[in-house]
């Protein structure tokens, strides 16, 4: 009899533990996404992407809706095969003319995010960008980490470049901003918005900036074709020798995949 009670007690204990684990698991499944979402919505730091499925948008640090409240974008949320080409220009090393030639050949309007050094040393190329219908955006004057800056310091970085641009080109700079080094915070996004800027991140990129280890053409095509997706904002670096050599063929391949190209001015803001 005592043995039967022990067995019964053991069975009840197992059932209680099982039930507890079951309900705890359901609770965690319901609560964890909410916690994750809350953390995700306040994401700050280095802009990052995780490419998980070929031909599909990557998983980003923040969603389109989360960024939109700051006037910020990393892609267009669409099923249409469109792309927005952007280039970060830290300095000139001879590749930009070939990039501009390829864009002109394919009648593609891109955005070039420049810093003070580029504008000072390559004014003729910046003027060519403008003359050929491209956007020249603000990548800050000195390319610092601006994520922790106060409003005055932040505004000075963008304002100094705006002034130099207007002195160089003769017209006001377009209000598109790309965070240096991809570093951002909710505060920096808000300051940029208050200054009238749209912050532009990206949803398609690859390791093209290392001058000592440039990707082969094959490596570049492998990444840039597989990662192509509807609504992509593409980030390429003008300093990449590979980009200068492949852009004409790359645009042709994307076109063969059914993609068309738009200017950031056509990025839906509603």
C-alpha positions as CSV (number, residue, x, y, z in Angstrom):
1,X,0.0,0.0,0.0
2,X,2.8,2.4,0.9
3,X,4.6,1.5,-2.3
4,X,1.4,2.3,-4.3
5,X,1.2,5.7,-2.6
6,X,4.8,6.5,-3.4
7,X,4.2,5.5,-7.1
8,X,1.0,7.6,-7.2
9,X,2.8,10.6,-5.7
10,X,5.7,10.2,-8.2
11,X,3.2,10.1,-11.1
12,X,1.4,13.2,-9.9
13,X,4.7,15.0,-9.4
14,X,5.8,14.2,-13.0
15,X,2.4,15.4,-14.3
16,X,2.7,18.7,-12.4
17,X,6.2,19.2,-13.7
18,X,5.2,18.4,-17.2
19,X,2.2,20.8,-17.0
20,X,4.3,23.5,-15.5
21,X,6.9,23.2,-18.3
22,X,4.2,23.2,-20.9
23,X,2.6,26.4,-19.7
24,X,5.9,28.0,-19.0
25,X,6.9,27.3,-22.6
26,X,3.7,28.8,-23.9
27,X,4.2,31.9,-21.7
28,X,7.7,32.3,-22.9
29,X,6.7,31.9,-26.6
30,X,4.1,34.7,-26.1
31,X,6.2,37.0,-24.1
32,X,9.6,36.6,-25.6
33,X,8.6,38.1,-29.0
34,X,7.2,41.1,-27.3
35,X,10.4,41.6,-25.3
36,X,12.4,41.1,-28.4
37,X,10.3,43.6,-30.3
38,X,10.7,46.2,-27.6
39,X,14.5,45.7,-27.6
40,X,14.5,45.7,-31.4
41,X,12.5,48.9,-31.7
42,X,15.2,50.7,-29.6
43,X,18.1,49.2,-31.6
44,X,21.1,51.4,-31.6
45,X,24.7,51.0,-32.5
46,X,26.1,49.7,-35.8
47,X,23.7,49.2,-38.7
48,X,23.7,45.5,-39.5
49,X,22.0,43.0,-41.8
50,X,21.6,39.2,-41.9
51,X,21.1,37.7,-45.3
52,X,19.1,34.6,-44.8
53,X,17.3,33.8,-48.0
54,X,18.4,34.3,-51.6
55,X,16.4,37.0,-53.4
56,X,14.7,38.1,-50.1
57,X,15.2,41.2,-48.0
58,X,17.7,40.7,-45.2
59,X,16.8,40.8,-41.5
60,X,17.8,44.3,-40.3
61,X,18.4,46.0,-37.0
62,X,15.1,47.8,-37.3
63,X,12.0,47.5,-39.5
64,X,10.8,49.9,-42.2
65,X,8.0,51.1,-39.9
66,X,10.4,51.6,-36.9
67,X,12.7,53.7,-39.0
68,X,10.0,55.7,-40.8
69,X,9.0,57.6,-37.7
70,X,12.5,59.2,-37.9
71,X,12.3,59.8,-41.6
72,X,14.8,57.0,-42.0
73,X,14.9,54.2,-44.6
74,X,16.9,51.1,-45.5
75,X,14.8,49.7,-48.3
76,X,11.4,50.1,-49.9
77,X,8.8,47.7,-48.6
78,X,7.6,46.4,-52.0
79,X,7.3,43.3,-54.1
80,X,8.3,45.4,-57.2
81,X,11.7,44.7,-58.6
82,X,13.2,48.1,-58.0
83,X,16.6,49.1,-56.6
84,X,18.1,52.4,-55.3
85,X,21.9,52.7,-56.0
86,X,24.0,54.6,-53.5
87,X,27.7,55.1,-53.1
88,X,29.8,56.1,-50.1
89,X,32.7,58.4,-51.1
90,X,35.4,58.9,-48.5
91,X,38.2,59.8,-51.0
92,X,39.0,59.5,-54.7
93,X,41.4,56.9,-56.0
94,X,40.4,56.7,-59.7
95,X,37.4,54.5,-59.8
96,X,34.6,57.1,-59.7
97,X,34.8,58.0,-63.4
98,X,34.2,54.4,-64.5
99,X,31.3,54.2,-62.1
100,X,29.7,57.4,-63.5
101,X,30.3,56.1,-67.0
102,X,28.4,52.9,-66.3
103,X,25.5,54.7,-64.6
104,X,25.3,57.1,-67.6
105,X,25.3,54.1,-70.1
106,X,22.4,52.5,-68.3
107,X,20.6,55.7,-67.6
108,X,20.6,55.1,-63.8
109,X,20.4,57.9,-61.3
110,X,22.3,57.1,-58.1
111,X,23.1,58.9,-54.8
112,X,26.7,59.7,-53.8
113,X,27.3,60.3,-50.1
114,X,30.4,62.4,-49.7
115,X,32.5,63.7,-46.9
116,X,34.5,67.0,-46.6
117,X,37.7,65.4,-47.9
118,X,36.1,64.2,-51.1
119,X,34.3,67.5,-51.8
120,X,37.6,69.4,-51.2
121,X,39.8,67.2,-53.4
122,X,37.4,66.1,-56.1
123,X,35.1,69.1,-56.9
124,X,34.9,68.4,-60.6
125,X,33.7,64.9,-60.0
126,X,31.0,66.1,-57.6
127,X,29.9,68.7,-60.2
128,X,29.7,65.9,-62.8
129,X,27.5,63.9,-60.4
130,X,25.1,66.8,-60.2
131,X,25.2,67.6,-63.9
132,X,24.3,64.0,-64.7
133,X,21.3,64.0,-62.4
134,X,22.7,62.1,-59.4
135,X,22.0,63.0,-55.8
136,X,25.0,64.2,-53.7
137,X,24.1,63.3,-50.1
138,X,25.6,64.2,-46.7
139,X,28.0,61.7,-45.1
140,X,29.2,64.3,-42.6
141,X,32.3,66.6,-42.9
142,X,34.8,64.5,-40.9
143,X,33.2,61.0,-40.9
144,X,33.1,60.6,-37.1
145,X,30.8,58.4,-34.9
146,X,27.8,60.7,-34.7
147,X,25.5,58.4,-32.7
148,X,26.3,60.0,-29.3
149,X,26.5,63.6,-30.4
150,X,24.4,66.4,-29.1
151,X,22.3,68.5,-31.4
152,X,24.9,71.3,-31.7
153,X,27.8,69.1,-32.6
154,X,25.7,66.9,-34.9
155,X,24.4,70.0,-36.8
156,X,27.9,71.4,-37.1
157,X,29.1,68.2,-38.9
158,X,26.4,68.3,-41.4
159,X,26.3,72.1,-41.7
160,X,30.0,72.4,-42.6
161,X,29.6,70.0,-45.5
162,X,26.4,71.8,-46.6
163,X,28.3,75.1,-46.7
164,X,31.3,73.6,-48.7
165,X,28.9,71.9,-51.1
166,X,27.0,75.1,-51.8
167,X,30.3,77.0,-52.3
168,X,31.5,74.3,-54.7
169,X,28.3,73.5,-56.7
170,X,26.4,76.7,-56.3
171,X,23.2,75.2,-55.0
172,X,21.9,73.8,-51.7
173,X,22.7,70.2,-50.8
174,X,20.0,67.6,-51.0
175,X,18.7,66.5,-47.6
176,X,19.8,62.9,-47.5
177,X,22.1,61.7,-44.7
178,X,24.0,58.5,-44.3
179,X,25.5,57.8,-40.8
180,X,29.3,57.6,-40.9
181,X,30.5,54.0,-40.1
182,X,26.8,53.0,-40.0
183,X,26.6,54.1,-36.4
184,X,23.4,55.5,-35.1
185,X,21.1,56.0,-32.2
186,X,17.4,57.0,-31.8
187,X,18.6,60.4,-30.7
188,X,20.8,60.9,-33.8
189,X,18.0,59.8,-36.1
190,X,15.7,62.4,-34.4
191,X,18.2,65.2,-34.8
192,X,18.7,64.4,-38.5
193,X,14.9,64.5,-38.9
194,X,14.6,67.8,-37.1
195,X,17.2,69.2,-39.5
196,X,15.1,68.1,-42.4
197,X,17.1,65.1,-43.4
198,X,16.1,61.6,-44.5
199,X,18.5,59.1,-43.0
200,X,19.4,56.4,-45.6
201,X,20.8,53.1,-44.5
202,X,21.0,50.1,-46.8
203,X,19.7,46.6,-47.4
204,X,22.2,45.3,-49.9
205,X,26.0,45.5,-49.5
206,X,29.2,43.4,-49.5
207,X,32.8,43.7,-48.3
208,X,34.1,46.0,-51.0
209,X,36.0,48.7,-49.0
210,X,39.2,46.8,-48.1
211,X,41.8,48.2,-50.5
212,X,44.3,45.4,-49.6
213,X,41.8,42.6,-50.2
214,X,39.5,43.5,-53.1
215,X,37.0,40.8,-54.0
216,X,37.3,39.1,-57.4
217,X,34.7,39.8,-60.0
218,X,33.2,36.3,-59.3
219,X,33.0,36.9,-55.6
220,X,31.3,40.3,-56.1
221,X,28.8,38.9,-58.5
222,X,28.1,36.0,-56.2
223,X,27.2,38.3,-53.3
224,X,25.5,41.1,-55.2
225,X,23.3,38.9,-57.4
226,X,22.2,36.5,-54.7
227,X,21.4,39.3,-52.3
228,X,19.4,41.3,-54.8
229,X,15.8,41.8,-53.6
230,X,12.8,44.0,-54.4
231,X,13.1,47.5,-52.9
232,X,16.8,47.2,-52.2
233,X,18.9,50.2,-51.2
234,X,22.3,49.2,-52.5
235,X,25.5,50.4,-50.8
236,X,28.7,50.3,-52.8
237,X,32.0,52.1,-52.2
238,X,33.5,54.3,-54.9
239,X,37.0,53.4,-53.7
240,X,36.5,49.8,-54.8
241,X,38.5,48.9,-57.9
242,X,36.3,45.9,-58.3
243,X,33.1,48.0,-58.3
244,X,34.6,50.3,-61.0
245,X,35.4,47.3,-63.2
246,X,32.2,45.3,-62.8
247,X,29.4,48.0,-62.5
248,X,28.5,48.0,-66.2
249,X,28.2,44.2,-66.3
250,X,26.5,44.2,-62.8
251,X,23.8,46.6,-64.0
252,X,23.2,44.4,-67.1
253,X,22.9,41.3,-64.9
254,X,20.4,43.0,-62.6
255,X,18.4,44.2,-65.6
256,X,18.3,40.7,-67.0
257,X,16.9,39.6,-63.6
258,X,14.0,42.1,-64.1
259,X,15.2,45.0,-61.9
260,X,14.8,48.7,-62.7
261,X,16.5,51.5,-60.8
262,X,15.0,54.6,-59.1
263,X,16.4,57.7,-57.5
264,X,16.1,58.2,-53.7
265,X,13.7,61.1,-54.6
266,X,11.2,58.4,-55.7
267,X,11.5,56.5,-52.4
268,X,7.9,56.4,-51.0
269,X,7.7,58.4,-47.8
270,X,4.0,57.9,-46.9
